[in-house]
Amino acid sequence: MTDATDMVRNETTVRRNFWQKARKNIGRVPFTEDAVAAFYCASDSATPLPIRATLFGALAYFVLPFDVIPDLLLGLGFTDDAAIMVAAFTAARMHITEAHRARARAWLLKEQAQAQAHPEASSAG
């Protein structure tokens, strides 16, 4: 496969599964805000293609159900995801703007408010 094919596959996977995974893990994964900011950065056409590819690759690893360390293992499940995300954030740090972070914080606040208003919906997940 080519790098372009990999990026398209990763982007498709992320766009299909990211929001559900992010909602499910609010409060469980310490890097949720960073992951959402990375999603906004990767989706931004002003972000250089290599950075977009790196972020979509890391986010695809986060959303895919199979990992080196399964996400269901309490305390360890997201350590591999976190390591990959930190590497991607480091590579993209100059491109993840304050606007991306502000959108991520706004999304998190909205989701947390909805979860508090409708706790039965968030526990059904």
C-alpha positions, 0 to 999 in steps of 0.5 A: 500500500502507498502512503496516500492509500494508508492516509485515506484508509486512516482518515476514513476510519477516524471520521467513521469512529472517532466521535463515538470513541471520544464520547465513550472515553470522556473522563476515562482517558486523560488525553481526550481533549488532545485527541479532539484537538488533533482531530480538528487539526487533522481535518483542517485543510491548512494543516500540511499533508504529512502532519495530517497523515501522522495525526490520522494514523495515530487517531486511527490506532486510538479508535480501532478496537484491536490494540497491542494492549486491549483498552478494556484492561483497567489501568493499562488499556490506553497506555499504548494509545497514549504513547502513540498519541504523544508521539503524534502530538509532538510531531504536530505541536506547531500545527495544533493551534489554539483554535483547534484546542478551543474547539476541543474544549468547547466540544468536551464541555458540551458533551459533559453537560449533555452527560450530566443532563442525561446520565442514562444515555451516557451509561448505556454506551 
